[in-house]
Amino acid sequence: MNSKQTAFIYTEEFLHYSFHEEHPFNQNRLLLTKDLLEMSGALCQDQIIEPQLIDEKWLYAVHSNDYVEAVKQASNGQEIDQHKYGIGTHDTPGFKHMYEASLITASGSLEACYQVLSGKVKHALNIAGGLHHGFPTRASGFCIFNDIAIAIQYIRKNYNLKVLYIDTDAHHGGDGVQQCFYDDPNVCTVSFHETGRYLYPGTGKISERGIKGGFGYCFNFPLDAFTEDQSYLEVFKESIESITEYFKPDIIISQHGVDTHALDPLTHLHCTLHIFEEIPKIINKLAHKYCDGKWVALGGGGYDIWRVVPRAWAQLWRVMNDDQIFEGKINLDWLDKWNKLAPFPLPLRMARL
Amino acid sequence: MLVKDIMKTDVITLTANATVEEALHLLQKNHIRHIPIINESNHVIGIISDRDVRDASPSFLEEHNNRGGILTRTIKEIMSTPVVTTHPYEFFEEVASIFYQKEFACLPVVRDKQLVGIVTEKDMLYAFIQLTGTHSPSTQLEIKVPDQIGGVLSDVCQYFTKRNIKIVSVYSYPDPPKDVVYKILVFRIQTMNPMPVVKDFQNTDYQILYPYWEDNHEF
């Protein structure tokens, strides 16, 4: 295993991004994933990089001053305008120190970009990131700061590279990331998601193709409820390969929401673990073919944090690290440790289901 | 919603003495399909559609030397008159019925005999898109409810209030179309996690129309 190739961005502080006990967005999944990787011997200590806290100025590359100010106020327990800033809602309740938790999350994604672009590693993964719904002026859909848009701005401003953004979350990330770069021909956004007919946020139609100079650099693939592996992968592989060939990116940023799984409580796609093995493999191949390997992968949605997320993200890391996947039985120590806390029996195998 | 809320106020007009050629040029340049014809007092005295102008235009297959004469004829000869107009304080749904009944797609908006705006099929469709709430991030829930007196709508809405979920839009339609017993309420609600509220509804007589997955036991 080449430990120099890949960075795993992690700090305990990521776990502070927590709305409340009952909220479906639960960052304990990071702990479950990291634990699974370590116990399976697939993650070495020298690969784990603690993110440097970023300068606040990077927030302003995407977000408005008054919104950042509002997040700070909510973070201190002050009352803010719920309707204007989207904080305090059912989806995105305020919580103590939410500013710090959101800032460290965004810092993780910038650290991942820095690790790759400074040539320290080929790939970097921040599973705490991928908060694609964040708007420039308001929180939305569990997302406070849009770490992806901030990371892309960081790449555009510091390195002037062409960025291919691939979003495989079941929810369309169009209100956030797509909108931020809708007129930019140097950022190509591609999203595969459940159709917005019923599902939040309702956007992501095939007709959303970008505007002005950015026309033709935005692609959307809405998939019907109950779509299964074979159809999903057929759509994904064929389109992402031709889009990458057409766009010829310098770096790939991918968002790995894993709420496309059949067990996910919030969505209606019907895929299995199999797509979470295939998606990273395909992206990995493209990153090496077109970008000299430069690939930053981020987390995203995923609300079955016990049966789906740890295995799915473990496979992602494994592919990034050595282009292999885990097969066979799941680590027994991990099962013993977490089965006690899980609300239902954990799966016994890495693949299937 | 009133006509004044959906109409365009920068209206492209012509006078009755303008030529067919001018009309043709205006239609093409501005990508529009209707031109109200006004007099010197800004009164609407006629209207032409792109079809009127095209009917009056020489065929592009025709020899070039015949074209000139026709193109210099005046609008007065081809405009429709009198003109059906509407008022800025008319309801927008009234405009929809006029479009539907009269089978055209444009109404000049007139107040105190003055032309103040124009409303077309496209403005109408835009208004309907706004009504359905699909322009704002939200989840769609359709709820089948009995069509009766008894606070059904307010009762349904309580469930959203209880979960602190904002309603982005709501509309209703009969189900089935001719049945008077049930109605479907269509809500767009501002949440990415509708499951708690969907579960709340499962314990009621209201039926949620929403993509349901099969039982998980198959895994």
Interface residues (C-beta under 8 A of the other chain):
Chain A: P24 H83 T89 H90 D91 H133 S140 G141 F142 H171 D175 G196 R197 Y198 L199 Y200 P201 G202 T203 A225 F226 A262 L263 P265 L266 H268 H270 T272 L353
Chain B: T134 S136 P137 S138 T139 Q140 L141 R163 N164 I165 K166 R188 Q190 T191 M192 N193 P194 M195 Y210 P211 W213 N216 F219
